[in-house]
Amino acid sequence: MNEFVNFQKRGIELPPGCKDLIDVLPPPREARVPVEGLSHIERYLSRLLQLPPKLRSVWIDSYPPVTPVTLGLIHTTKRKLCAVIFIAAEPEKSSIRSVLVAAGIPATQDEALTEGGGLYAHVITCLLPVDAAIAARLVSELLQKGYGLSADVELEFRYRVKANQP
């Protein structure tokens, strides 16, 4: 056994008030997710629509989430493109409804989500044209005119597939 090493004590001195080495280390840098812009929406929709319909979806979130945006585009088993729009603020709700009305797209669902007795978010669901270019223009309008995002907004895109589909 090495006479200079006492395994019952630490071999390094920590500053006063620190119990563990983690107390001394700087916090990790924030992990950056890959982000893209409005011009990439059509590419993601094209890929989504080229895959066999099995409740596959692409979810779009603003990054960083200064304006909370969550928009899901679901390619259903009936070859339909369903948009699920989550809204956190009242002004956005009327703006998004205006964009949909101007495009002649009726809402198939329009309801408030509550949690603990308080309003959590509002959800509007509608069917979009199953044409990537047309749907991308509508989604871009929803993001810019409905949510009030700028043309150079950074977006996070995530694909999902619902499990256990025949």
Contacts in CASP RR format, 6 or more apart in sequence:
PFRMAT RR
TARGET T0000
AUTHOR 0000-0000-0000
METHOD contacts of the structure
MODEL  1
MNEFVNFQKRGIELPPGCKDLIDVLPPPREARVPVEGLSHIERYLSRLLQ
LPPKLRSVWIDSYPPVTPVTLGLIHTTKRKLCAVIFIAAEPEKSSIRSVL
VAAGIPATQDEALTEGGGLYAHVITCLLPVDAAIAARLVSELLQKGYGLS
ADVELEFRYRVKANQP
5 11 0 8 1.000
12 21 0 8 1.000
14 20 0 8 1.000
14 21 0 8 1.000
14 23 0 8 1.000
14 24 0 8 1.000
15 24 0 8 1.000
17 23 0 8 1.000
18 24 0 8 1.000
33 63 0 8 1.000
33 156 0 8 1.000
34 156 0 8 1.000
35 63 0 8 1.000
35 154 0 8 1.000
35 155 0 8 1.000
35 156 0 8 1.000
36 154 0 8 1.000
36 155 0 8 1.000
36 157 0 8 1.000
37 152 0 8 1.000
37 153 0 8 1.000
37 154 0 8 1.000
37 155 0 8 1.000
38 140 0 8 1.000
38 143 0 8 1.000
38 144 0 8 1.000
38 151 0 8 1.000
38 153 0 8 1.000
38 155 0 8 1.000
40 155 0 8 1.000
40 157 0 8 1.000
41 60 0 8 1.000
41 136 0 8 1.000
41 139 0 8 1.000
41 140 0 8 1.000
41 155 0 8 1.000
42 132 0 8 1.000
42 133 0 8 1.000
42 136 0 8 1.000
44 58 0 8 1.000
44 60 0 8 1.000
44 157 0 8 1.000
44 159 0 8 1.000
45 58 0 8 1.000
45 73 0 8 1.000
45 81 0 8 1.000
45 132 0 8 1.000
45 135 0 8 1.000
45 136 0 8 1.000
45 139 0 8 1.000
46 132 0 8 1.000
47 58 0 8 1.000
47 159 0 8 1.000
48 56 0 8 1.000
48 57 0 8 1.000
48 58 0 8 1.000
48 73 0 8 1.000
48 75 0 8 1.000
48 81 0 8 1.000
48 159 0 8 1.000
49 75 0 8 1.000
49 81 0 8 1.000
49 130 0 8 1.000
49 132 0 8 1.000
51 75 0 8 1.000
53 75 0 8 1.000
53 76 0 8 1.000
53 77 0 8 1.000
53 78 0 8 1.000
53 79 0 8 1.000
54 77 0 8 1.000
54 161 0 8 1.000
54 162 0 8 1.000
54 165 0 8 1.000
55 74 0 8 1.000
55 75 0 8 1.000
55 76 0 8 1.000
55 77 0 8 1.000
55 161 0 8 1.000
55 162 0 8 1.000
55 165 0 8 1.000
56 74 0 8 1.000
56 75 0 8 1.000
56 159 0 8 1.000
56 160 0 8 1.000
56 161 0 8 1.000
56 162 0 8 1.000
57 72 0 8 1.000
57 73 0 8 1.000
57 74 0 8 1.000
57 75 0 8 1.000
57 159 0 8 1.000
57 160 0 8 1.000
57 161 0 8 1.000
57 162 0 8 1.000
58 72 0 8 1.000
58 73 0 8 1.000
58 157 0 8 1.000
58 158 0 8 1.000
58 159 0 8 1.000
58 160 0 8 1.000
59 70 0 8 1.000
59 71 0 8 1.000
59 72 0 8 1.000
59 73 0 8 1.000
59 157 0 8 1.000
59 158 0 8 1.000
59 160 0 8 1.000
60 69 0 8 1.000
60 70 0 8 1.000
60 71 0 8 1.000
60 72 0 8 1.000
60 73 0 8 1.000
60 139 0 8 1.000
60 143 0 8 1.000
60 155 0 8 1.000
60 156 0 8 1.000
60 157 0 8 1.000
61 69 0 8 1.000
61 70 0 8 1.000
61 71 0 8 1.000
61 155 0 8 1.000
61 156 0 8 1.000
61 158 0 8 1.000
62 68 0 8 1.000
62 69 0 8 1.000
62 147 0 8 1.000
62 149 0 8 1.000
62 153 0 8 1.000
62 154 0 8 1.000
62 155 0 8 1.000
62 156 0 8 1.000
63 154 0 8 1.000
63 155 0 8 1.000
63 156 0 8 1.000
64 154 0 8 1.000
67 147 0 8 1.000
67 148 0 8 1.000
67 149 0 8 1.000
68 86 0 8 1.000
68 88 0 8 1.000
69 143 0 8 1.000
69 147 0 8 1.000
69 149 0 8 1.000
69 155 0 8 1.000
70 86 0 8 1.000
71 83 0 8 1.000
71 84 0 8 1.000
71 85 0 8 1.000
71 86 0 8 1.000
71 139 0 8 1.000
71 142 0 8 1.000
71 143 0 8 1.000
72 83 0 8 1.000
72 84 0 8 1.000
72 85 0 8 1.000
73 81 0 8 1.000
73 82 0 8 1.000
73 83 0 8 1.000
73 84 0 8 1.000
73 128 0 8 1.000
73 135 0 8 1.000
73 139 0 8 1.000
74 81 0 8 1.000
74 82 0 8 1.000
74 83 0 8 1.000
74 84 0 8 1.000
75 81 0 8 1.000
76 82 0 8 1.000
77 165 0 8 1.000
79 130 0 8 1.000
80 127 0 8 1.000
80 130 0 8 1.000
81 127 0 8 1.000
81 128 0 8 1.000
81 129 0 8 1.000
81 130 0 8 1.000
81 135 0 8 1.000
82 108 0 8 1.000
82 125 0 8 1.000
82 126 0 8 1.000
82 127 0 8 1.000
82 128 0 8 1.000
83 125 0 8 1.000
83 126 0 8 1.000
83 127 0 8 1.000
83 128 0 8 1.000
83 139 0 8 1.000
83 142 0 8 1.000
84 123 0 8 1.000
84 124 0 8 1.000
84 125 0 8 1.000
85 96 0 8 1.000
85 123 0 8 1.000
85 124 0 8 1.000
85 125 0 8 1.000
85 126 0 8 1.000
85 142 0 8 1.000
86 121 0 8 1.000
86 122 0 8 1.000
86 123 0 8 1.000
87 93 0 8 1.000
87 96 0 8 1.000
87 121 0 8 1.000
87 122 0 8 1.000
87 123 0 8 1.000
87 124 0 8 1.000
88 121 0 8 1.000
88 122 0 8 1.000
92 146 0 8 1.000
92 147 0 8 1.000
92 148 0 8 1.000
93 122 0 8 1.000
93 124 0 8 1.000
95 145 0 8 1.000
95 146 0 8 1.000
95 147 0 8 1.000
95 148 0 8 1.000
96 124 0 8 1.000
96 142 0 8 1.000
96 146 0 8 1.000
96 147 0 8 1.000
97 107 0 8 1.000
97 110 0 8 1.000
97 124 0 8 1.000
98 145 0 8 1.000
98 146 0 8 1.000
99 138 0 8 1.000
99 141 0 8 1.000
99 142 0 8 1.000
99 145 0 8 1.000
99 146 0 8 1.000
100 106 0 8 1.000
100 107 0 8 1.000
100 124 0 8 1.000
100 126 0 8 1.000
100 142 0 8 1.000
103 138 0 8 1.000
103 141 0 8 1.000
105 126 0 8 1.000
105 127 0 8 1.000
105 128 0 8 1.000
105 138 0 8 1.000
106 126 0 8 1.000
107 124 0 8 1.000
107 125 0 8 1.000
107 126 0 8 1.000
108 125 0 8 1.000
108 126 0 8 1.000
108 127 0 8 1.000
109 123 0 8 1.000
109 124 0 8 1.000
109 125 0 8 1.000
110 122 0 8 1.000
110 123 0 8 1.000
110 124 0 8 1.000
110 125 0 8 1.000
111 122 0 8 1.000
111 123 0 8 1.000
112 119 0 8 1.000
112 120 0 8 1.000
112 121 0 8 1.000
112 122 0 8 1.000
112 123 0 8 1.000
113 119 0 8 1.000
113 120 0 8 1.000
113 121 0 8 1.000
113 122 0 8 1.000
113 123 0 8 1.000
114 120 0 8 1.000
128 134 0 8 1.000
128 135 0 8 1.000
128 138 0 8 1.000
128 139 0 8 1.000
129 135 0 8 1.000
129 138 0 8 1.000
143 149 0 8 1.000
143 153 0 8 1.000
143 155 0 8 1.000
144 150 0 8 1.000
144 151 0 8 1.000
END
